[in-house]
Amino acid sequence: MVDSKTILREAEEKMELATMHLEDALAHIRAGKADIRLLDGIRVNSYGSMVPINNVAAITTPDVRSIAIKPWDKSMFRVIEKAIIDSELGIMPENNGEVIRLGIPPLTEERRKQLSKQCKGEGETAKISVRNARRDTIEALKKAVKDGMPEDEQKDAEGKVQKIHDKFIKQIDDMLSAKDKEIMTV
């Protein structure tokens, strides 16, 4: 027989993963500020294997409007530039022979609205994951009652899973409002 604590712990883990995924997704949405995580999804060919840029270069943010990439191997300049140009980042790299600079342009009002909408979509996906975890947990609790769990324990566990659900939904809303504020700040 499965106990309610195990079922609740699994539900909380699933909801935690959904919020962690949202946090990661929001980090990759450009909000007008330089952030080295913008380059996380970009891979370059280094000696026959595709690796992240930070495996072949030092990446820094000298100020809020630029990212500096200093390749450890001079032959990587062209490869890194091409990978950035081919990516969906939408920023043209500048190469001075020593460092590749990415100037982060200020966002237009239209682009801010697009990014805000994209954030809301990511947030809704995370909320759906949290709700699905709650639904699966309630189903598991009902199944556990058939396997011998007392009904009052099941009702208590359902109340607890609702509280956990509400906590994570609030956390998601807070993350979204913070990111929205960051995007909309000129």
Secondary structure as UniProt FT lines:
FT   HELIX           4..27
FT   HELIX           36..39
FT   TURN            40..41
FT   STRAND          43..46
FT   TURN            47..48
FT   STRAND          49..52
FT   HELIX           53..55
FT   STRAND          57..63
FT   TURN            64..65
FT   STRAND          66..71
FT   TURN            74..75
FT   HELIX           76..86
FT   TURN            88..89
FT   STRAND          93..95
FT   STRAND          100..103
FT   HELIX           109..146
FT   TURN            147..148
FT   HELIX           151..184
//
